[in-house]
Amino acid sequence: MKRFLLCLLGGLIASFAQAQSTEKPPSGYLYKVETGVSGRQVYVSNQRPYNLNGDLVGAGDLAAQTQQVFENLKTALGSVGLTLRNVKQVTYHIKGVTTQVNSALANQVNAVSATYLTQIPGIAEMKSIPKIATDDILVEIEVIAEK
């Protein structure tokens, strides 16, 4: 029990120290868990259509926003030595007023996705949600990739 508490305390201290880091993450990358171990998964969540300056790209344009999100995903995956070809699962969150994704919106996202995901991931899911962070954001994408 004592050993467990010491490990837990060490983990908390390490997390706190990392949270206090002054290093600024690239804009648009909210969460990224990385692994350098072959065969392990990499999770990139909540990718939104922001450029490197933190500016929203393509206000009101779902296709432009989807393209920017995929550019952000390429950068995030590249930082751990992966590409979009390593993606095994993709989840699209599309702003909508109902629980079902509008087919016209789905077609726009799929058209852009097809230019980036040349290999179809084993799992692909599209969800309609009423709001993504701010009213201007129309799409958010998360992926699971495998090294």
DSSP file with accessible surface (Angstrom, degrees, kcal/mol):
  #  RESIDUE AA STRUCTURE BP1 BP2  ACC     N-H-->O    O-->H-N    N-H-->O    O-->H-N    TCO  KAPPA ALPHA  PHI   PSI    X-CA   Y-CA   Z-CA
    1    1 A M     >        0   0  168      0, 0.0     4,-2.3     0, 0.0     5,-0.2   0.000 360.0 360.0 360.0 -42.5    0.0    0.0    0.0
    2    2 A K  H  >  +     0   0  168      2,-0.2     4,-2.2     1,-0.2     5,-0.2   0.913 360.0  50.0 -62.1 -41.9    2.8    2.4    0.9
    3    3 A R  H  > S+     0   0  206      1,-0.2     4,-2.4     2,-0.2    -1,-0.2   0.912 109.7  51.5 -63.6 -42.0    4.6    1.6   -2.4
    4    4 A F  H  > S+     0   0  126      1,-0.2     4,-2.6     2,-0.2    -1,-0.2   0.931 110.0  48.7 -60.7 -45.4    1.3    2.3   -4.3
    5    5 A L  H  X S+     0   0   89     -4,-2.3     4,-2.7     1,-0.2    -1,-0.2   0.893 110.6  50.9 -64.6 -37.1    0.8    5.7   -2.6
    6    6 A L  H  X S+     0   0  114     -4,-2.2     4,-2.6     2,-0.2    -1,-0.2   0.915 111.5  47.5 -66.5 -41.2    4.4    6.7   -3.3
    7    7 A C  H  X S+     0   0   88     -4,-2.4     4,-2.4     2,-0.2    -2,-0.2   0.913 112.6  49.6 -64.2 -42.0    3.9    5.8   -7.0
    8    8 A L  H  X S+     0   0   85     -4,-2.6     4,-2.3     2,-0.2    -2,-0.2   0.933 111.6  48.1 -62.8 -45.2    0.7    7.7   -7.1
    9    9 A L  H  X S+     0   0   94     -4,-2.7     4,-2.5     1,-0.2    -2,-0.2   0.924 110.8  51.6 -62.2 -42.4    2.3   10.8   -5.4
   10   10 A G  H  X S+     0   0   40     -4,-2.6     4,-2.4     1,-0.2    -1,-0.2   0.912 110.1  49.4 -61.4 -41.5    5.2   10.6   -7.9
   11   11 A G  H  X S+     0   0   37     -4,-2.4     4,-2.4     1,-0.2    -1,-0.2   0.900 110.7  49.9 -64.4 -40.6    2.8   10.5  -10.8
   12   12 A L  H  X S+     0   0  105     -4,-2.3     4,-2.5     2,-0.2    -2,-0.2   0.912 110.9  48.8 -65.0 -41.6    0.9   13.5   -9.5
   13   13 A I  H  X S+     0   0  104     -4,-2.5     4,-2.7     2,-0.2    -2,-0.2   0.934 111.9  48.9 -64.8 -42.9    4.0   15.5   -9.0
   14   14 A A  H  X S+     0   0   60     -4,-2.4     4,-2.3     1,-0.2    -2,-0.2   0.916 112.3  48.9 -63.6 -40.8    5.2   14.7  -12.5
   15   15 A S  H  X S+     0   0   70     -4,-2.4     4,-2.4     2,-0.2    -1,-0.2   0.913 111.6  49.2 -64.4 -42.0    1.8   15.7  -13.9
   16   16 A F  H  X S+     0   0  133     -4,-2.5     4,-1.5     2,-0.2    -2,-0.2   0.935 110.8  49.9 -63.8 -43.5    1.8   18.9  -12.0
   17   17 A A  H  < S+     0   0   61     -4,-2.7     4,-0.3     1,-0.2    -2,-0.2   0.915 112.0  48.1 -63.0 -39.8    5.3   19.8  -13.2
   18   18 A Q  H >< S+     0   0  151     -4,-2.3     3,-1.4     1,-0.2    -1,-0.2   0.904 108.9  53.8 -67.4 -38.7    4.3   19.1  -16.8
   19   19 A A  H 3< S+     0   0   76     -4,-2.4    -1,-0.2     1,-0.3    -2,-0.2   0.803 105.2  55.2 -66.4 -25.8    1.1   21.2  -16.4
   20   20 A Q  T 3< S+     0   0  115     -4,-1.5    -1,-0.3    -3,-0.2    -2,-0.2   0.476  80.3 125.5 -85.5  -2.6    3.3   24.1  -15.2
   21   21 A S    <   -     0   0   66     -3,-1.4    -3,-0.1    -4,-0.3    -4,-0.0  -0.262  55.3-149.0 -58.6 141.0    5.5   23.9  -18.4
   22   22 A T        +     0   0  143      2,-0.1     2,-0.2     0, 0.0    -1,-0.1   0.491  60.1 119.6 -90.7  -2.8    5.7   27.2  -20.2
   23   23 A E        -     0   0  158      1,-0.1    -2,-0.0     0, 0.0     0, 0.0  -0.459  63.2-135.4 -66.0 127.3    6.1   25.5  -23.6
   24   24 A K        -     0   0  162     -2,-0.2     3,-0.1     1,-0.0    -1,-0.1  -0.746  14.1-135.6 -88.6 122.5    3.2   26.6  -25.8
   25   25 A P        -     0   0   80      0, 0.0     3,-0.1     0, 0.0     4,-0.0  -0.394  37.1 -86.6 -71.5 155.4    1.5   23.7  -27.7
   26   26 A P    >   -     0   0   68      0, 0.0     3,-1.5     0, 0.0    26,-0.1  -0.311  54.7 -96.9 -59.0 143.1    0.7   24.3  -31.3
   27   27 A S  T 3  S+     0   0   23     25,-0.5    27,-0.1     1,-0.2     3,-0.1  -0.332 107.7  28.4 -62.1 143.4   -2.7   26.0  -31.8
   28   28 A G  T 3  S+     0   0    8      1,-0.1    20,-1.0    26,-0.1     2,-0.9   0.273  91.5 106.5  90.3 -10.6   -5.5   23.6  -32.6
   29   29 A Y    <   +     0   0   25     -3,-1.5    -1,-0.1     1,-0.2     3,-0.1  -0.829  34.8 162.1-104.1  99.7   -4.0   20.6  -30.8
   30   30 A L        +     0   0   76     -2,-0.9     2,-0.4    15,-0.5    -1,-0.2   0.914  66.4  11.3 -85.3 -44.7   -6.0   20.2  -27.6
   31   31 A Y  E     +A   45   0A 144     14,-1.0    14,-1.4     2,-0.0     2,-0.3  -0.999  61.9 165.6-137.4 134.1   -5.1   16.7  -26.6
   32   32 A K  E     -A   44   0A  75     -2,-0.4     2,-0.5    12,-0.2    12,-0.2  -0.915  13.2-168.6-149.9 119.6   -2.4   14.4  -27.9
   33   33 A V  E     -A   43   0A  93     10,-2.5    10,-1.0    -2,-0.3     2,-0.3  -0.944  20.2-166.6-105.6 125.7   -1.2   11.3  -26.3
   34   34 A E        -     0   0  115     -2,-0.5     2,-0.4     8,-0.2     8,-0.1  -0.858  14.4-175.7-120.1 151.4    1.9   10.0  -27.9
   35   35 A T        -     0   0   31     -2,-0.3     5,-0.0     5,-0.1    -2,-0.0  -0.996  17.7-164.0-139.0 143.5    3.9    6.8  -27.8
   36   36 A G        +     0   0   63     -2,-0.4     2,-0.5     2,-0.1    -1,-0.0   0.288  60.5 109.5-105.1   7.6    7.1    5.9  -29.4
   37   37 A V  S >  S-     0   0   75      4,-0.1     3,-1.8     1,-0.1   110,-0.3  -0.747  74.2-117.0 -93.3 126.7    6.6    2.1  -28.9
   38   38 A S  T 3  S+     0   0  101     -2,-0.5     3,-0.1     1,-0.3    -2,-0.1  -0.304  99.4  22.9 -59.8 137.8    5.9    0.0  -32.0
   39   39 A G  T 3  S+     0   0   45    108,-1.4    -1,-0.3     1,-0.3     2,-0.2   0.376  98.2 117.9  86.7  -4.6    2.5   -1.6  -32.0
   40   40 A R    <   -     0   0  151     -3,-1.8   107,-2.2     1,-0.1    -1,-0.3  -0.629  64.4-113.1 -95.3 157.7    1.1    0.9  -29.5
   41   41 A Q  E     - B   0 146A  81     -2,-0.2     2,-0.4   105,-0.2   105,-0.2  -0.579  16.7-152.4 -92.6 150.6   -1.7    3.3  -30.3
   42   42 A V  E     - B   0 145A   1    103,-3.2   103,-2.8    -2,-0.2     2,-0.5  -0.984  10.2-155.6-119.9 128.7   -1.6    7.1  -30.5
   43   43 A Y  E     -AB  33 144A  96    -10,-1.0   -10,-2.5    -2,-0.4     2,-0.5  -0.928  11.7-178.6-109.4 125.3   -4.7    9.1  -29.7
   44   44 A V  E     -AB  32 143A   0     99,-2.6    99,-2.6    -2,-0.5     2,-0.3  -0.972  18.2-175.7-123.5 113.4   -5.3   12.5  -31.2
   45   45 A S  E     +A   31   0A  32    -14,-1.4   -14,-1.0    -2,-0.5   -15,-0.5  -0.748  48.2  10.5-114.3 156.6   -8.5   14.1  -29.9
   46   46 A N  E     -     0   0A  35     -2,-0.3     2,-0.4     1,-0.2   -16,-0.4   0.811  66.5-178.9  54.4  42.5  -10.5   17.2  -30.5
   47   47 A Q  E     - B   0 141A   0     94,-2.3    94,-1.9    -3,-0.2    -1,-0.2  -0.619   7.7-172.5 -75.3 127.2   -8.7   18.5  -33.5
   48   48 A R        -     0   0   39    -20,-1.0     2,-2.3    -2,-0.4    92,-0.1  -0.779  36.3 -93.4-121.5 163.7  -10.3   21.8  -34.6
   49   49 A P  S    S+     0   0    0      0, 0.0     8,-3.0     0, 0.0     2,-0.4  -0.277  72.4 131.8 -81.2  60.3   -9.8   24.0  -37.6
   50   50 A Y  B     -E   56   0B  52     -2,-2.3     6,-0.2     6,-0.2    -2,-0.1  -0.875  47.0-138.5-107.7 143.7   -7.2   26.4  -36.2
   51   51 A N    >   -     0   0   40      4,-2.5     3,-2.1    -2,-0.4   -24,-0.0  -0.238  42.2 -83.8 -86.3-176.4   -4.0   27.4  -38.0
   52   52 A L  T 3  S+     0   0  124      1,-0.3   -25,-0.5     2,-0.1    -1,-0.1   0.734 130.0  56.4 -63.2 -23.0   -0.6   27.8  -36.4
   53   53 A N  T 3  S-     0   0  129      2,-0.1    -1,-0.3   -27,-0.1     3,-0.1   0.458 119.7-109.1 -85.4  -2.2   -1.5   31.3  -35.3
   54   54 A G  S <  S+     0   0   32     -3,-2.1     2,-0.3     1,-0.3    -2,-0.1   0.593  73.0 140.9  85.2  11.5   -4.6   30.1  -33.5
   55   55 A D        -     0   0   91    -28,-0.1    -4,-2.5     1,-0.1    -1,-0.3  -0.689  58.4-111.2 -89.5 140.5   -6.9   31.6  -36.0
   56   56 A L  B     -E   50   0B  46     -2,-0.3     2,-0.4    -6,-0.2     3,-0.3  -0.482  32.2-145.4 -66.7 132.8  -10.1   29.8  -37.1
   57   57 A V  S    S+     0   0   36     -8,-3.0     4,-0.1     1,-0.2    11,-0.1  -0.866  70.6   7.8-103.0 133.6   -9.8   28.7  -40.8
   58   58 A G  S >  S-     0   0   24     -2,-0.4     3,-2.9     1,-0.2     7,-0.3   0.898  73.5-155.1  72.6  45.6  -12.8   28.7  -43.0
   59   59 A A  T 3  S+     0   0   74     -3,-0.3    -1,-0.2     1,-0.3    78,-0.1  -0.287  83.0   4.2 -54.2 124.6  -15.5   30.3  -40.9
   60   60 A G  T 3  S+     0   0   69     76,-0.6     2,-0.6     1,-0.1    -1,-0.3   0.446 109.1 105.5  79.3   1.0  -18.9   29.0  -42.2
   61   61 A D    <>  -     0   0   77     -3,-2.9     4,-2.4     1,-0.2     5,-0.2  -0.883  47.6-172.5-120.6 100.5  -17.2   26.6  -44.7
   62   62 A L  H  > S+     0   0    8     -2,-0.6     4,-2.7     1,-0.2     5,-0.2   0.890  86.1  51.5 -60.1 -42.0  -17.3   23.0  -43.6
   63   63 A A  H  > S+     0   0   31      1,-0.2     4,-2.4     2,-0.2    -1,-0.2   0.933 111.4  46.9 -63.3 -44.4  -15.0   21.8  -46.4
   64   64 A A  H  > S+     0   0   24      2,-0.2     4,-2.1     1,-0.2    -1,-0.2   0.902 113.6  49.0 -64.5 -39.9  -12.3   24.3  -45.6
   65   65 A Q  H  X S+     0   0    0     -4,-2.4     4,-2.4    -7,-0.3    -2,-0.2   0.921 110.3  50.6 -66.9 -40.5  -12.5   23.6  -41.9
   66   66 A T  H  X S+     0   0    0     -4,-2.7     4,-2.3     1,-0.2    -2,-0.2   0.920 109.4  51.7 -62.9 -41.2  -12.3   19.8  -42.5
   67   67 A Q  H  X S+     0   0  102     -4,-2.4     4,-2.1     1,-0.2    -1,-0.2   0.926 109.8  49.0 -61.6 -43.8   -9.2   20.4  -44.6
   68   68 A Q  H  X S+     0   0   37     -4,-2.1     4,-2.4     1,-0.2    -1,-0.2   0.906 108.7  53.4 -64.5 -39.3   -7.5   22.4  -41.9
   69   69 A V  H  X S+     0   0    0     -4,-2.4     4,-2.6     1,-0.2    -1,-0.2   0.931 108.6  49.4 -62.0 -42.7   -8.3   19.8  -39.3
   70   70 A F  H  X S+     0   0    0     -4,-2.3     4,-2.5     1,-0.2    -1,-0.2   0.881 108.7  52.8 -66.0 -34.9   -6.7   17.1  -41.5
   71   71 A E  H  X S+     0   0   64     -4,-2.1     4,-2.0     2,-0.2    -1,-0.2   0.917 110.3  48.5 -63.1 -41.0   -3.6   19.4  -41.9
   72   72 A N  H  X S+     0   0    6     -4,-2.4     4,-2.7     2,-0.2    -2,-0.2   0.898 110.1  51.7 -63.9 -40.5   -3.5   19.6  -38.1
   73   73 A L  H  X S+     0   0    0     -4,-2.6     4,-2.9     2,-0.2     5,-0.3   0.909 107.0  53.0 -63.3 -41.5   -3.8   15.8  -37.8
   74   74 A K  H  X S+     0   0   93     -4,-2.5     4,-2.4     1,-0.2    -1,-0.2   0.921 112.0  46.1 -58.4 -42.9   -0.9   15.3  -40.3
   75   75 A T  H  X S+     0   0   75     -4,-2.0     4,-1.5     2,-0.2    -2,-0.2   0.929 113.5  47.7 -65.9 -46.8    1.2   17.6  -38.1
   76   76 A A  H  < S+     0   0    3     -4,-2.7     4,-0.4     1,-0.2     3,-0.2   0.932 116.0  43.6 -62.0 -46.4    0.2   16.0  -34.8
   77   77 A L  H ><>S+     0   0    0     -4,-2.9     5,-2.6     1,-0.2     3,-1.6   0.902 109.8  57.3 -67.2 -38.2    0.8   12.5  -36.2
   78   78 A G  H ><5S+     0   0   44     -4,-2.4     3,-1.7    -5,-0.3    -1,-0.2   0.824  94.6  66.8 -60.9 -30.0    4.1   13.5  -37.8
   79   79 A S  T 3<5S+     0   0   66     -4,-1.5    -1,-0.3     1,-0.3    -2,-0.2   0.688 107.9  39.1 -67.5 -16.2    5.4   14.7  -34.5
   80   80 A V  T < 5S-     0   0   14     -3,-1.6    -1,-0.3    -4,-0.4    -2,-0.2   0.085 126.1 -96.9-117.9  20.3    5.4   11.0  -33.3
   81   81 A G  T < 5S+     0   0   61     -3,-1.7     2,-0.2     1,-0.3    -3,-0.2   0.741  86.3 117.1  77.4  23.6    6.6    9.6  -36.6
   82   82 A L      < -     0   0    6     -5,-2.6    -1,-0.3    -8,-0.1     2,-0.3  -0.745  44.7-156.7-117.8 167.6    3.2    8.6  -38.0
   83   83 A T    >   -     0   0   76     -2,-0.2     3,-1.9    -3,-0.1     4,-0.2  -0.788  43.4 -90.8-130.0 178.2    1.1    9.6  -41.0
   84   84 A L  G >  S+     0   0   15      1,-0.3     3,-1.4    -2,-0.3    35,-0.1   0.732 120.5  71.7 -65.1 -18.4   -2.6    9.5  -41.9
   85   85 A R  G 3  S+     0   0  131      1,-0.3    -1,-0.3    33,-0.1    32,-0.0   0.718  91.0  59.7 -67.9 -19.2   -1.9    6.0  -43.3
   86   86 A N  G <  S+     0   0   42     -3,-1.9    60,-2.1    59,-0.1     2,-0.3   0.505  77.5 118.3 -85.0  -5.0   -1.5    4.8  -39.7
   87   87 A V  E <   +C  145   0A   7     -3,-1.4    58,-0.3    58,-0.2    35,-0.2  -0.465  32.0 171.3 -70.0 127.8   -5.0    5.8  -38.7
   88   88 A K  E     +     0   0A  95     56,-3.2    35,-1.6     1,-0.3    34,-0.5   0.600  68.2  24.3-106.8 -22.9   -7.1    2.9  -37.6
   89   89 A Q  E     -Cd 144 123A  54     55,-1.8    55,-2.3    33,-0.2     2,-0.4  -0.991  61.0-174.1-146.9 139.0  -10.2    4.8  -36.4
   90   90 A V  E     -Cd 143 124A   0     33,-2.2    35,-2.1    -2,-0.3     2,-0.4  -0.998   3.8-167.7-135.0 137.3  -11.6    8.2  -37.1
   91   91 A T  E     -Cd 142 125A   4     51,-2.6    51,-2.2    -2,-0.4     2,-0.5  -0.995   7.4-159.3-126.0 125.3  -14.5   10.0  -35.4
   92   92 A Y  E     -Cd 141 126A  10     33,-3.1    35,-3.0    -2,-0.4     2,-0.6  -0.897   2.5-162.6-103.2 130.7  -16.1   13.1  -37.0
   93   93 A H  E     -Cd 140 127A  22     47,-3.1    47,-1.9    -2,-0.5     2,-0.4  -0.966  15.5-172.5-111.3 113.5  -18.1   15.5  -34.8
   94   94 A I  E     -Cd 139 128A   3     33,-3.3    35,-2.3    -2,-0.6    45,-0.2  -0.913  27.5-114.9-113.1 132.5  -20.2   17.7  -37.1
   95   95 A K  E     + d   0 129A  57     43,-2.5     2,-0.3    -2,-0.4    36,-0.1  -0.446  54.8 144.3 -65.8 128.7  -22.2   20.6  -35.9
   96   96 A G        -     0   0   18     33,-2.4     5,-0.1    -2,-0.2    31,-0.0  -0.975  55.3-126.1-158.7 169.2  -25.9   20.0  -36.4
   97   97 A V  S    S+     0   0  149     -2,-0.3     2,-0.2     3,-0.1     4,-0.1   0.579  91.5  48.6-100.4 -12.1  -29.3   20.5  -34.9
   98   98 A T  S    S-     0   0   86      2,-0.3     4,-0.1    31,-0.1    -2,-0.0  -0.721  89.0-109.5-118.6 175.7  -30.4   16.9  -34.9
   99   99 A T  S    S+     0   0  134     -2,-0.2    29,-0.7     2,-0.1     2,-0.4   0.644  99.3  75.1 -80.0 -13.0  -28.8   13.7  -33.7
  100  100 A Q  S    S-     0   0  151     27,-0.1    -2,-0.3     1,-0.0     2,-0.3  -0.828  89.1-115.4-101.3 140.3  -28.4   12.5  -37.3
  101  101 A V        -     0   0   36     -2,-0.4     2,-0.1    25,-0.2    -2,-0.1  -0.549  33.1-113.5 -73.6 129.4  -25.8   13.9  -39.5
  102  102 A N     >  -     0   0   89     -2,-0.3     4,-2.6     1,-0.1     5,-0.2  -0.417  21.5-133.0 -60.6 132.4  -27.2   15.8  -42.5
  103  103 A S  H  > S+     0   0   88      1,-0.2     4,-2.4     2,-0.2     5,-0.2   0.854 104.6  54.5 -63.8 -33.8  -26.3   13.9  -45.6
  104  104 A A  H  > S+     0   0   52      2,-0.2     4,-1.7     1,-0.2    -1,-0.2   0.919 111.3  45.4 -65.7 -40.3  -25.1   17.0  -47.5
  105  105 A L  H  > S+     0   0   49      2,-0.2     4,-2.3     1,-0.2    -2,-0.2   0.914 111.5  52.6 -67.7 -41.4  -22.7   17.8  -44.7
  106  106 A A  H  X S+     0   0   15     -4,-2.6     4,-2.9     1,-0.2    -2,-0.2   0.905 107.4  52.5 -60.7 -40.5  -21.6   14.2  -44.5
  107  107 A N  H  X S+     0   0  105     -4,-2.4     4,-2.2     2,-0.2    -1,-0.2   0.890 108.3  50.5 -63.7 -39.2  -20.8   14.3  -48.2
  108  108 A Q  H  X S+     0   0   76     -4,-1.7     4,-1.8     2,-0.2    -1,-0.2   0.937 113.7  44.5 -63.0 -46.8  -18.7   17.4  -47.8
  109  109 A V  H  X S+     0   0    0     -4,-2.3     4,-3.0     1,-0.2    -2,-0.2   0.923 113.2  50.8 -64.6 -43.5  -16.7   15.9  -45.0
  110  110 A N  H  X S+     0   0   78     -4,-2.9     4,-2.3    -5,-0.2    -1,-0.2   0.879 107.1  54.4 -62.7 -37.6  -16.3   12.6  -46.9
  111  111 A A  H  X S+     0   0   63     -4,-2.2     4,-0.7    -5,-0.2    -1,-0.2   0.929 113.7  40.9 -63.2 -43.9  -15.1   14.3  -50.0
  112  112 A V  H >X S+     0   0   19     -4,-1.8     3,-1.1     1,-0.2     4,-0.8   0.935 113.4  54.3 -69.1 -44.2  -12.3   16.1  -48.1
  113  113 A S  H >X S+     0   0    6     -4,-3.0     4,-3.7     1,-0.3     3,-1.1   0.877 100.0  61.3 -57.4 -39.0  -11.5   13.0  -46.0
  114  114 A A  H 3< S+     0   0   67     -4,-2.3    -1,-0.3     1,-0.3    -2,-0.2   0.795 100.5  54.2 -62.1 -26.7  -11.0   11.0  -49.2
  115  115 A T  H << S+     0   0  103     -3,-1.1    -1,-0.3    -4,-0.7    -2,-0.2   0.722 120.1  31.7 -79.1 -19.9   -8.2   13.2  -50.3
  116  116 A Y  H << S+     0   0   32     -3,-1.1     2,-1.1    -4,-0.8    -2,-0.2   0.780 113.6  57.2-103.4 -40.3   -6.3   12.7  -46.9
  117  117 A L     <  +     0   0   14     -4,-3.7    -1,-0.2     1,-0.2   -32,-0.1  -0.735  55.7 167.2 -97.9  87.8   -7.3    9.1  -45.9
  118  118 A T  S    S+     0   0   95     -2,-1.1     2,-0.5    -3,-0.2    -1,-0.2   0.741  72.3  53.2 -74.5 -22.5   -6.1    7.1  -48.9
  119  119 A Q  S    S-     0   0   93     -3,-0.2    -1,-0.1   -35,-0.1   -32,-0.1  -0.972  95.7-124.3-110.0 125.3   -6.6    3.9  -46.8
  120  120 A I        -     0   0  156     -2,-0.5    -2,-0.1     1,-0.1     4,-0.1  -0.509  27.9-121.4 -71.3 125.0  -10.0    3.6  -45.2
  121  121 A P        -     0   0   15      0, 0.0   -33,-0.2     0, 0.0   -32,-0.1  -0.293  17.7-118.8 -62.8 152.6   -9.7    3.2  -41.4
  122  122 A G  S    S+     0   0   76    -34,-0.5     2,-0.4     1,-0.2   -33,-0.2   0.823 102.4  35.0 -62.1 -31.2  -11.3    0.1  -40.0
  123  123 A I  E     +d   89   0A  90    -35,-1.6   -33,-2.2     2,-0.0     2,-0.4  -0.991  66.6 169.3-129.1 126.8  -13.6    2.2  -37.9
  124  124 A A  E     +d   90   0A  65     -2,-0.4     2,-0.4   -35,-0.2   -33,-0.2  -0.996   7.3 178.9-137.0 131.6  -15.2    5.5  -39.1
  125  125 A E  E     -d   91   0A  87    -35,-2.1   -33,-3.1    -2,-0.4     2,-0.4  -0.993  13.8-160.1-136.9 140.7  -18.0    7.2  -37.2
  126  126 A M  E     -d   92   0A  51     -2,-0.4     2,-0.4   -35,-0.2   -25,-0.2  -0.988  13.6-175.9-122.2 128.1  -19.8   10.5  -37.8
  127  127 A K  E     -d   93   0A  82    -35,-3.0   -33,-3.3    -2,-0.4     2,-0.5  -0.959  19.3-140.5-124.7 143.6  -21.8   12.2  -35.0
  128  128 A S  E     +d   94   0A  18    -29,-0.7   -33,-0.2    -2,-0.4   -27,-0.1  -0.882  26.1 177.4-100.1 127.9  -23.9   15.3  -35.1
  129  129 A I  E     -d   95   0A  42    -35,-2.3   -33,-2.4    -2,-0.5     3,-0.1  -0.968  33.9-128.2-131.2 149.5  -23.6   17.5  -32.0
  130  130 A P  S    S+     0   0  107      0, 0.0     2,-0.3     0, 0.0    -1,-0.1   0.805  87.9  10.1 -69.9 -28.7  -25.2   20.9  -31.3
  131  131 A K        -     0   0  118    -36,-0.1     2,-0.5   -37,-0.1     4,-0.1  -0.986  53.6-159.0-154.3 140.3  -22.1   22.8  -30.5
  132  132 A I        -     0   0    3      2,-0.6     2,-3.5     5,-0.4     5,-0.4  -0.946  69.5 -64.5-120.8 105.4  -18.3   22.4  -30.7
  133  133 A A  S    S+     0   0   54     -2,-0.5     2,-0.3     3,-0.1    -2,-0.0  -0.142 123.3  16.6  53.9 -65.4  -16.4   24.7  -28.4
  134  134 A T  S >  S-     0   0   60     -2,-3.5     3,-1.1     1,-0.0    -2,-0.6  -0.912  83.3-109.7-130.9 164.0  -17.6   27.9  -30.2
  135  135 A D  T 3  S+     0   0   98     -2,-0.3    -2,-0.1     1,-0.2    -1,-0.0   0.757 112.9  60.8 -65.0 -24.8  -20.4   28.6  -32.6
  136  136 A D  T 3  S+     0   0   98    -77,-0.1   -76,-0.6    -4,-0.0     2,-0.5   0.700  82.6  92.2 -77.2 -20.3  -18.0   29.1  -35.5
  137  137 A I    <   +     0   0    0     -3,-1.1    -5,-0.4    -5,-0.4     3,-0.1  -0.659  45.8 174.5 -82.6 125.1  -16.5   25.6  -35.4
  138  138 A L        +     0   0   38     -2,-0.5   -43,-2.5     1,-0.2     2,-0.3   0.619  62.4  27.9-103.9 -17.6  -18.4   23.2  -37.7
  139  139 A V  E     - C   0  94A   0    -45,-0.2     2,-0.3    -7,-0.1    -1,-0.2  -0.998  50.3-177.5-149.1 147.7  -16.2   20.1  -37.4
  140  140 A E  E     - C   0  93A  13    -47,-1.9   -47,-3.1    -2,-0.3     2,-0.4  -0.985  14.6-164.7-142.0 137.4  -13.9   18.4  -34.9
  141  141 A I  E     -BC  47  92A   0    -94,-1.9   -94,-2.3    -2,-0.3     2,-0.4  -0.977   7.9-173.4-129.7 141.7  -12.1   15.1  -35.7
  142  142 A E  E     - C   0  91A  56    -51,-2.2   -51,-2.6    -2,-0.4     2,-0.3  -0.969  10.1-170.3-129.6 148.3  -10.3   12.6  -33.5
  143  143 A V  E     -BC  44  90A   3    -99,-2.6   -99,-2.6    -2,-0.4     2,-0.5  -0.946  19.9-148.0-135.4 156.9   -8.2    9.7  -34.6
  144  144 A I  E     -BC  43  89A  28    -55,-2.3   -56,-3.2    -2,-0.3   -55,-1.8  -0.999  26.3-178.3-120.4 124.5   -6.6    6.6  -33.2
  145  145 A A  E     -BC  42  87A   0   -103,-2.8  -103,-3.2    -2,-0.5     2,-0.4  -0.857  16.6-140.8-120.5 158.6   -3.4    5.6  -35.1
  146  146 A E  E      B   41   0A  72    -60,-2.1  -105,-0.2    -2,-0.3  -108,-0.1  -0.981 360.0 360.0-126.4 131.7   -1.1    2.7  -34.6
  147  147 A K              0   0   76   -107,-2.2  -108,-1.4    -2,-0.4   -65,-0.1  -0.441 360.0 360.0 -76.0 360.0    2.7    2.8  -34.9
